[in-house]
Amino acid sequence: MIGAGPAGLTAARDLALRGYKVVVFEELPTPGGMLGWAIPAYRLPRNTLASEIKDNVESLGVEIKCNTRVGKDISFDQVNKEFDYIFLATGAHKSQPMGVEGENFKGVYGGVEFLRDFNGDEEAWTSGKKTLGSKVAVIGGGNSAIDAARVALRLGANVTILYRREKKDMPAAEEEIIAAEEEGIKIDLLVAPLKIEAKDGKVIGITCERMKLGDFDKSGRKRPVAIPASQFTLSVDSVIASIGQVPDMTFVPKDSGVSVNKWSTFDLASGSKSQTTNPKFFTGGDALTGPDTVIGAIAAGHQAASDMDAYIRKMNGEPAYVEPAEEKIDIPFIIDEESEEAPQAKMPELHGPDRKRNFKEVELGYKKLVAVLEASRCLRCDAEVS
Ligand SMILES: Cc1cc2nc3c(=O)[nH]c(=O)nc-3n(C[C@H](O)[C@H](O)[C@H](O)COP(=O)(O)OP(=O)(O)OC[C@H]3O[C@@H](n4cnc5c(N)ncnc54)[C@H](O)[C@@H]3O)c2cc1C
């Protein structure tokens, strides 16, 4: 495996369960991919992530070699030589540039690069050795823009998110947008960046223009169109550009037989859901689809493990894998006419202002009684009420 994110770890677990010896190469110091290095700890506590990886993956004998970037610490060719089959699960870790003047000034960060640096060097950021300054603009409307903004706020900055469409078009999860606003982050809509302003090479502002929505584009959304003479400059100390990510494919040699397309994602062999153009290599997760979701990456890991096993068996002339028979449990079909429909219990959260300047987990967990009631709520989705 190359990459210890949700796709790589899921495939590693499935293959280990089927009796394969699995080694995972991971360039970062700890496994988890975006779960540990981009999604902030106040949303996904690190000890939970680490113990789940230990208990569900490493305990099966999977060896995870961290601090090992394929293409730098070990060559792609060496991995190719040492292993019979390889799963490429390297994610999409390169922020897309905004394509505006001044993008290379000190104080301009890519969203994922900023989050990764923060997660790897939290002490330097929280002690002030590294700083964003007091005013930060975040460009974009996706999960990484919201996470970068909420981390910047917790580091003490006043944060404005600039997004070129309307709020309903923001790709970030709705609850994340609400949470950001509760915490005091301003979202300025229908705004696009034009130029980063700097003094002595250091960011001092961002010039933007206001947009209005024109005709529908290919994505089915209305295309933002600039309003003439609507330019304005926001005074900021840092700019975080979070408008999307692409995979970094520099580790794949041109002569590997593994085809990479113009979107910097892997091509698949015709008719396959995970095998690349070189039959020895399989892929899945963000490296195949571009930025997606954790559950999408987990599903891709299951798919790849199953495809790899099927291919290996075929090559070895072995019979196809048969799932172990599941134990059937009879669950009595009871609909309690007396019980009332109840909505899902609301998760208690830290109050918005109490989340500033700390990285405490936002969701506080249910009290015992609520947890018991929630667990006993009828979720008989199979029961059709006529
Ligand atoms: C800020 C942010 C917030 C998000 N929030 C959510 C959310 O709330 N819900 C949700 O469902 N999804 C969210 N996502 C998306 C989700 O995290 C990703 O879709 C998912 O992690 C992709 O899994 P993956 O295994 O394909 O790749 P990744 O998780 O990116 O893992 C790839 C791993 O490969 C390693 N790697 C890369 N190249 C090499 C190499 N050459 N050698 C060795 N190792 C290498 C990387 O270091 C990384 O650990 C978020 C993403 C970001 C960036």
The ligand as a Gaussian input file, in Angstrom:
#p B3LYP/6-31G(d) Opt

LIG

0 1
 C       -9.719000      19.960000       5.549000
 C      -10.520000      18.780000       5.089000
 C      -11.693000      18.478000       5.736000
 C      -12.463000      17.381000       5.312000
 N      -13.608000      17.094000       5.991000
 C      -14.323000      16.005000       5.639000
 C      -15.513000      15.657000       6.336000
 O      -15.944000      16.345000       7.250000
 N      -16.175000      14.526000       5.939000
 C      -15.739000      13.747000       4.917000
 O      -16.357000      12.726000       4.626000
 N      -14.618000      14.070000       4.230000
 C      -13.898000      15.166000       4.556000
 N      -12.758000      15.478000       3.864000
 C      -12.328000      14.611000       2.744000
 C      -11.639000      13.328000       3.229000
 O      -10.744000      13.625000       4.278000
 C      -10.903000      12.656000       2.080000
 O      -11.826000      12.460000       1.018000
 C      -10.305000      11.288000       2.489000
 O       -9.426000      11.437000       3.562000
 C       -9.569000      10.638000       1.300000
 O       -8.979000       9.458000       1.730000
 P       -7.725000       8.806000       0.957000
 O       -7.339000       7.613000       1.732000
 O       -8.045000       8.681000      -0.474000
 O       -6.574000       9.920000       1.022000
 P       -5.897000      10.671000       2.247000
 O       -6.740000      10.705000       3.451000
 O       -5.460000      11.967000       1.680000
 O       -4.615000       9.776000       2.554000
 C       -3.572000       9.644000       1.628000
 C       -2.276000       9.352000       2.375000
 O       -1.239000       9.070000       1.434000
 C       -0.029000       9.658000       1.881000
 N        0.852000       9.831000       0.733000
 C        0.663000      10.630000      -0.356000
 N        1.682000      10.472000      -1.226000
 C        2.529000       9.566000      -0.687000
 C        3.768000       8.976000      -1.126000
 N        4.323000       9.289000      -2.310000
 N        4.379000       8.084000      -0.306000
 C        3.825000       7.729000       0.898000
 N        2.657000       8.264000       1.352000
 C        2.017000       9.149000       0.560000
 C       -0.497000      10.976000       2.487000
 O        0.473000      11.505000       3.371000
 C       -1.787000      10.550000       3.186000
 O       -1.554000      10.150000       4.521000
 C      -11.996000      16.581000       4.250000
 C      -10.806000      16.896000       3.584000
 C      -10.074000      17.990000       3.999000
 C       -8.797000      18.326000       3.280000

